């Protein structure tokens, strides 16, 4: 799959286009492919990540299907974790972080922190704290999540 992505620019564009504009079930399948590639093949991040890809992932953060939101969060985490420092914008900020900010990922993560799904809330909180706003140590946790941070699940 990586060879296909490296050698065929159109395949990358089609995946990004499907992620943004496909029917929901198609978007879910593309999300699974992209997430697996981003996590397992970090070298593919510069090839796969562009504004349209980040926008598609950001849009999937708004669906009411927790499994899809978790997959999108994991893909965004892989992008920021492995690819966040490979390219920089004019201000020195990582371009992937800049693209995420342009795609409203930050505000969507802020919203997801209060999700009733604990996995979604914790992953959103981790992304906000680790990659988006590292200087904000005073994040106010919802009451039902405070115990999880004090006593993590085994």
C-alpha positions, 0 to 999 in steps of 0.5 A: 500500500505504501508503494502505491501511495509513494508512486501514485499521487492520484491515489493519495488525492482520491483517498483524501477526496473520498475522506472528505466527500464520500458517503459515510460508510465509504469515509469510514473505510477510507479512515480505517485505511489512512489510520492504519497507514499513518500509525504503522507507516509513519514515513507515509505521513508527508505523502498522505497528509495535506489540507484536505486530509486533515479537513476530512479527519476534522469533519469526522470528529463531529459524527455521533459514532464513537468508534469513528471519532476514536479512529479519527482521533488516532489518525490525527494523533499519529500525524501530530506525533510522527509528522508534526515536526517534519515540516514547518510553516513560516512561524516555526510551528509545525505545518501539520499543527497549522493545518489542524488548526485551520481545519478547526481540530482544536475547537472540536477537540475542546468539545470532545473533552466533554464527550460522554464516551470516556475513550473519546474524552481522554483521547481528545484531552491527550491530544489537546495537552500533548500537541495542541496547547502544551502550555495549558496545565490548568485544563478543567476536567469534567467531574466524571473524568477526574477519577480516571486521571487520578486512578487510570484504568489498568 
